[in-house]
């Protein structure tokens, strides 16, 4: 490409196009996925109910004992309950997920036992 043939009128239009293209890329790569993730998190928080097994943002896991407007009562051990903000819930653990994780752990422990023999 011969840069010496550029006119001053061509420069600003190409610069505007480049900035617009960069903004579009920024939107589709960063902002749109983040908004989608926030929407999914809000749906999770809105759908919490008694009996759900959840993990809080601090890593505490337990079963929801009661749901209030802004708080949940989380049973983390038998007759041990804590009160936490609903927004602190990061993940709902369903029974199929738990069974899958346990099966993978069992398979890994069997594989590691088999390797050492």
N, C-alpha and C positions, 0 to 999 in steps of 0.2 A: 504494500500500500504506500502510495506516495503522499506523505503528509504536507509537502510543500504546496500542493494544489488546493488545500482547504481554504474556503472563503470564510469570512467572519460571520456570515449569515448561517452557514452550515453548522458551525461550532455550537451555538446556543441551543439549537433544536436537538442536536444529538446529545447534548448534556442533559437537557430536560427529559429526553427519552430514557437515558441511562438512569437517572435518579428515579423516575417513575418505575422502571423495571426493577430496580433494587428495592423499592418500597413494596412492590407486589410480591417479590420473593420473600422479603421479611414477613409480610402478612401470612403467606401460605406456609412458611416453614416454622415460624415461631408463634405468632399470635392466634391463629386459627386452632391449632392443636391444643394450646393452653386453654382456650375458651371451651373447647369440647371436653377437656378433662375436668374443668371446673363444673360444667353442667352435669357430668356423670357423678362427681362427688356430691353435688347437691341432691341428685336423685337418690343416691345411697343414703344420705342423711335423712331425707324425707321419708324413706321407706323402712326405717328401723322399727322393729317391733319386739315385743317380749319373746325371749327364747332364742333370738339370733345370737350366734357366736361371732364376736368381732375382735379386732385388734386396734388399739388406740395408737395415736401418733408417737407416743412414748414407748411403745412396745408391749404394753400390758394387754393380755388377752383374757377374755372371759365371755360369759353369757349374760345377755341383757335381762335384768330382773324386772325393771320398770322403765317406762319412757315418760318423761315430762316434756314441757314446752321447750326448754333450753338444755335440759340435762337428761342423762340416763343414769340408772342405777345398775352397775355392772357387778356381777358375782364372779369373783376371780378364784375363789376356793369355796368349799362348803361353809356356808354361813359367814363368809367374808365378802362384804360389799363395799364398793367405792362409788362415789358420785363424780361424774365427768361430763364435760360439755359434749353435746352431740357432735359438734364440729371436730372433736378430737378423734372420731372414728375414721380410720383409714381404709380398713378392709373388712368385708363380711366373709367369714369362713363358712362355706357350706359343707354339708356332709360328704359330697362326692369329692370335693377338693381335699378334705382331710383324709379320706380313704385313699386317694391317689398318692398323696404325700407319704402316708404310712406304707403303702405298697412299694414305693420307690426306695424308702429307707430300708425296708426289709430286704429288698432285692440287692441293695448296695451292701448291706451287712452280710448277706449270704455270699455275695461275690468276693468281698474282702476276706471272709473266713475261708473260702475255697482257694484263694490265692496263697494264703499263709500255710496251707497243708501241703 
